[in-house]
Amino acid sequence: MTTTRITQPASEPITLAEAKAHLRLTHDDEDLLVSAMSSSARAACEDRLQRTLITSSWKLTLPAFRPVIYLPMGDVQSVTAVTYKDQAGTTQILSQSAYQLGRLNGQPLLMPAPGQSWPATLTGVIEAVDIEYLAGYGDTADKVPSPIKAWILLALGDLFENRQATNIGSSVNRLSFADGLLDTYRNILL
């Protein structure tokens, strides 16, 4: 199973102005650095949550269909395509009427529609099924919950303050006290 982000979000949950206000910066000299660190903090947050914040597209690749397929990095807004290699090795597009998007314990899942079953796939390959979908809270930062944005700001502040740290990745790891802000929003991998 492989999950790949196809498109990056069109915007960040934290604007440059919000980031600079949090860091108490009044000059423009470090705008590129602050923007890059803000994106890094967002990516670290998404990794910890196993959830996409701003709408972006994803692809899940599987060796075969499973009875129920968990879609990582939810909240899933829609499934845009399901393709598979049939038993002859020909790529097929599965009709949208053949599957449905659902949730189990808050997790986004894809399953056959009532009265349908998954088609047989080519065996012996690790990339027989591709599922493309859109995930995220929405297209704009105002859709992202405030506790998540607060965590990103805390991570950004720590990255900015400790930018000369010799142990790459250690600064975000020091935020364990703030991880409680994220607890409600975590996707548990099934």
Residue, then its C-alpha position, 0 to 999 in steps of 0.5 A: m500500500t502506498t499513499t502519494r499526494i498528487t497536488q499540494p494545497a493551494s494555500e497554507p492554514i497559516t498566512l504569512a501575516e499570521a506567522k509574522a505576527h506570531l513571531r513578532l516580526t515587523h520586517d520582510d527580510e525573512d519572509l521566504l524562511v518563515s513561509a518555508m518553516s510554516s509549510s514544514a510545520r503544516a507538513a509535520c502536523e499532517d503527518r502527526l494527524q494522518r490528516t490533510l488540512i487544506t484540500s489536496s488530491w491523493k492517490l492510494t495504490l494497492p496490490a488488490f481490492r480489499p473488502v473495505i478500503y481505508l483512505p489515509m489522510g482524510d477527511v475525504q471529500s470525494v473519490t475522483a477515480v478508481t482504476y485497476k488492472d484486470q486479470a489480463g493486465t489491462t487498466q480499467i476505470l471502475s464506474q462510480s456506481a460500483y462503490q461508495l464512500g463511507r465512514l467507520n469509527g470516524q475513518p473514511l472508507l471505500m467499499p462496494a456499493p450495495g449489491q456490487s463487489w470488487p472486480a478481480t485484479l491482476t495477481g502478483v503485482i503491487e500496483a493493481v489498484d489506484i484510488e484517487y481522492l480529494a481530502g482536507y477540511g476545505d479549500t481555505a484556512d478558515k476551515v481548519p480547526s483553531p487548535i490545529k492552527a495553534w499547534i502549527l504556530l507553536a511548531l513554527g515558533d520553535l522552528f524559527e527560534n531553534r533554526q540552528a539546531t544540529n539534530i534535524g527534526s528535533s525542534v518539532n519533537r520538543l512540542s510534545f506538551a502541545d500535542g494535546l491540541l491535536d488529540t481530537y483530530r488524529n486519524i488512527l491508522l486501521 
